[in-house]
């Protein structure tokens, strides 16, 4: 811990981290890509799960495969959800890259028909199994944004 000239603790920030009090801009960035990664733990082991997302009323709604049970592990827990545009670099589109991460409580929800429509077409199968959707809502309490400028 470091201290200022008056002996008070000085807040430390990671270099390159933009912490925001309101998630408006990061939520806009999230709307530019359809998929992200959900992070939490299940039976004391960390895991990442791919999810399709939409933004609705300041919340992040996720659609994922029910068959893995990840939605149940996340229900009532604090999770992290992140997305980025790093595939733009791989495709040679150039430009600046960004990633956003939202941390907050998640809960199982049942989207209304309008929200279901915003998700678009669902996958047909996952690892050879028929796809069965499950939905989570993440209420972002902490938002981190990183940018790589070229």
C-alpha positions as a Markdown table, in Angstrom:
| # | Residue | x | y | z |
|---|---|---|---|---|
| 1 | Unk | 0.0 | 0.0 | 0.0 |
| 2 | Unk | 1.3 | 3.5 | -0.7 |
| 3 | Unk | 0.5 | 6.7 | 1.1 |
| 4 | Unk | 0.1 | 10.3 | 0.0 |
| 5 | Unk | 2.0 | 13.3 | 1.5 |
| 6 | Unk | -0.5 | 13.5 | 4.4 |
| 7 | Unk | -0.1 | 9.8 | 5.4 |
| 8 | Unk | -3.5 | 8.8 | 3.9 |
| 9 | Unk | -3.7 | 5.5 | 2.0 |
| 10 | Unk | -3.5 | 6.1 | -1.8 |
| 11 | Unk | -5.7 | 4.1 | -4.0 |
| 12 | Unk | -3.8 | 1.9 | -6.4 |
| 13 | Unk | -5.0 | 1.2 | -9.9 |
| 14 | Unk | -3.7 | -1.2 | -12.5 |
| 15 | Unk | -2.0 | 0.5 | -15.4 |
| 16 | Unk | -4.3 | 0.8 | -18.4 |
| 17 | Unk | -7.4 | 0.0 | -16.4 |
| 18 | Unk | -10.4 | 2.3 | -16.9 |
| 19 | Unk | -12.8 | 1.9 | -14.0 |
| 20 | Unk | -16.1 | 3.7 | -14.5 |
| 21 | Unk | -18.9 | 4.5 | -12.0 |
| 22 | Unk | -21.5 | 4.0 | -14.7 |
| 23 | Unk | -21.4 | 1.3 | -17.3 |
| 24 | Unk | -23.0 | 3.2 | -20.2 |
| 25 | Unk | -20.1 | 3.3 | -22.6 |
| 26 | Unk | -18.9 | -0.3 | -21.8 |
| 27 | Unk | -22.5 | -1.5 | -22.3 |
| 28 | Unk | -22.5 | 0.2 | -25.7 |
| 29 | Unk | -19.3 | -1.7 | -26.5 |
| 30 | Unk | -20.9 | -4.9 | -25.4 |
| 31 | Unk | -23.6 | -4.3 | -28.0 |
| 32 | Unk | -21.0 | -4.4 | -30.8 |
| 33 | Unk | -20.3 | -8.1 | -30.4 |
| 34 | Unk | -22.7 | -11.0 | -30.0 |
| 35 | Unk | -20.8 | -13.4 | -27.7 |
| 36 | Unk | -18.7 | -13.2 | -24.6 |
| 37 | Unk | -17.4 | -15.4 | -21.7 |
| 38 | Unk | -19.0 | -15.9 | -18.3 |
| 39 | Unk | -16.6 | -16.7 | -15.5 |
| 40 | Unk | -17.4 | -18.1 | -12.1 |
| 41 | Unk | -16.7 | -21.3 | -10.1 |
| 42 | Unk | -18.5 | -24.6 | -9.9 |
| 43 | Unk | -17.7 | -27.1 | -7.1 |
| 44 | Unk | -14.7 | -24.8 | -6.1 |
| 45 | Unk | -13.2 | -24.9 | -9.6 |
| 46 | Unk | -13.1 | -21.8 | -11.9 |
| 47 | Unk | -14.6 | -22.1 | -15.4 |
| 48 | Unk | -15.4 | -20.0 | -18.4 |
| 49 | Unk | -18.5 | -20.5 | -20.5 |
| 50 | Unk | -19.4 | -19.0 | -23.8 |
| 51 | Unk | -22.7 | -17.1 | -23.9 |
| 52 | Unk | -24.8 | -15.0 | -26.2 |
| 53 | Unk | -25.7 | -11.6 | -24.7 |
| 54 | Unk | -28.0 | -8.7 | -25.1 |
| 55 | Unk | -28.3 | -5.5 | -23.0 |
| 56 | Unk | -31.8 | -4.7 | -21.6 |
| 57 | Unk | -32.6 | -1.9 | -19.2 |
| 58 | Unk | -29.0 | -1.7 | -17.9 |
| 59 | Unk | -28.8 | -5.4 | -17.3 |
| 60 | Unk | -26.9 | -8.0 | -19.3 |
| 61 | Unk | -29.0 | -11.0 | -20.4 |
| 62 | Unk | -27.2 | -14.1 | -21.3 |
| 63 | Unk | -28.3 | -17.2 | -23.2 |
| 64 | Unk | -26.3 | -20.4 | -22.7 |
| 65 | Unk | -26.7 | -24.1 | -23.1 |
| 66 | Unk | -28.7 | -25.6 | -20.3 |
| 67 | Unk | -27.1 | -29.0 | -20.6 |
| 68 | Unk | -23.9 | -28.0 | -18.9 |
| 69 | Unk | -25.6 | -26.7 | -15.8 |
| 70 | Unk | -23.5 | -23.5 | -15.8 |
| 71 | Unk | -26.6 | -21.3 | -15.3 |
| 72 | Unk | -27.4 | -23.2 | -12.1 |
| 73 | Unk | -23.9 | -22.7 | -10.7 |
| 74 | Unk | -24.2 | -18.9 | -11.4 |
| 75 | Unk | -27.7 | -18.4 | -10.0 |
| 76 | Unk | -27.4 | -16.2 | -6.9 |
| 77 | Unk | -23.6 | -15.9 | -7.2 |
| 78 | Unk | -21.4 | -13.0 | -8.2 |
| 79 | Unk | -20.0 | -13.6 | -11.7 |
| 80 | Unk | -17.8 | -11.9 | -14.3 |
| 81 | Unk | -18.9 | -11.5 | -17.9 |
| 82 | Unk | -16.5 | -10.3 | -20.5 |
| 83 | Unk | -16.4 | -9.6 | -24.2 |
| 84 | Unk | -14.0 | -8.0 | -26.6 |
| 85 | Unk | -13.4 | -7.3 | -30.3 |
| 86 | Unk | -10.1 | -9.1 | -30.5 |
| 87 | Unk | -11.3 | -11.1 | -33.5 |
| 88 | Unk | -11.1 | -7.9 | -35.5 |
| 89 | Unk | -7.3 | -8.1 | -35.2 |
| 90 | Unk | -7.3 | -11.7 | -36.4 |
| 91 | Unk | -9.4 | -10.8 | -39.4 |
| 92 | Unk | -7.1 | -7.9 | -40.4 |
| 93 | Unk | -9.8 | -5.2 | -40.0 |
| 94 | Unk | -7.3 | -3.1 | -38.0 |
| 95 | Unk | -8.4 | -0.4 | -35.7 |
| 96 | Unk | -8.3 | -0.2 | -31.9 |
| 97 | Unk | -9.1 | -3.2 | -29.7 |
| 98 | Unk | -11.1 | -3.2 | -26.5 |
| 99 | Unk | -12.4 | -5.5 | -23.8 |
| 100 | Unk | -15.0 | -5.0 | -21.2 |
| 101 | Unk | -15.7 | -7.0 | -18.0 |
| 102 | Unk | -18.8 | -6.7 | -15.9 |
| 103 | Unk | -18.9 | -8.1 | -12.4 |
| 104 | Unk | -22.1 | -8.5 | -10.3 |
| 105 | Unk | -24.8 | -10.9 | -9.2 |
| 106 | Unk | -26.5 | -13.3 | -11.6 |
| 107 | Unk | -29.9 | -14.9 | -11.5 |
| 108 | Unk | -31.8 | -17.2 | -13.7 |
| 109 | Unk | -34.5 | -15.4 | -15.6 |
| 110 | Unk | -37.1 | -16.1 | -18.3 |
| 111 | Unk | -36.9 | -13.4 | -21.0 |
| 112 | Unk | -40.0 | -11.9 | -22.6 |
| 113 | Unk | -40.6 | -12.8 | -26.3 |
| 114 | Unk | -39.1 | -9.4 | -27.4 |
| 115 | Unk | -35.9 | -10.2 | -25.6 |
| 116 | Unk | -35.8 | -13.7 | -27.0 |
| 117 | Unk | -36.1 | -12.3 | -30.4 |
| 118 | Unk | -33.1 | -10.0 | -29.8 |
| 119 | Unk | -30.9 | -13.0 | -29.1 |
| 120 | Unk | -31.4 | -14.2 | -32.7 |
| 121 | Unk | -31.1 | -17.8 | -33.9 |
| 122 | Unk | -29.8 | -20.3 | -31.3 |
| 123 | Unk | -27.3 | -22.9 | -32.1 |
| 124 | Unk | -28.7 | -26.3 | -33.3 |
| 125 | Unk | -26.3 | -28.4 | -31.1 |
| 126 | Unk | -23.5 | -28.2 | -28.5 |
| 127 | Unk | -20.9 | -30.9 | -28.6 |
| 128 | Unk | -23.4 | -33.1 | -30.5 |
| 129 | Unk | -26.3 | -32.6 | -28.1 |
| 130 | Unk | -29.4 | -30.6 | -29.0 |
| 131 | Unk | -29.1 | -27.0 | -27.8 |
| 132 | Unk | -31.4 | -26.1 | -24.9 |
| 133 | Unk | -31.3 | -22.5 | -23.9 |
| 134 | Unk | -31.0 | -21.2 | -20.3 |
| 135 | Unk | -31.0 | -17.5 | -19.4 |
| 136 | Unk | -29.2 | -15.4 | -16.8 |
| 137 | Unk | -29.4 | -11.8 | -15.9 |
| 138 | Unk | -26.2 | -10.1 | -14.7 |
| 139 | Unk | -26.6 | -6.8 | -12.8 |
| 140 | Unk | -23.2 | -5.1 | -13.3 |
| 141 | Unk | -21.9 | -3.5 | -10.1 |
| 142 | Unk | -18.3 | -3.2 | -11.2 |
| 143 | Unk | -17.1 | -2.5 | -14.8 |
| 144 | Unk | -13.6 | -2.6 | -16.2 |
| 145 | Unk | -12.7 | -1.5 | -19.8 |
| 146 | Unk | -9.3 | -2.0 | -21.5 |
| 147 | Unk | -8.3 | -0.5 | -24.8 |
| 148 | Unk | -5.4 | -1.3 | -27.1 |
| 149 | Unk | -4.8 | 1.7 | -29.3 |
| 150 | Unk | -2.8 | 1.2 | -32.5 |
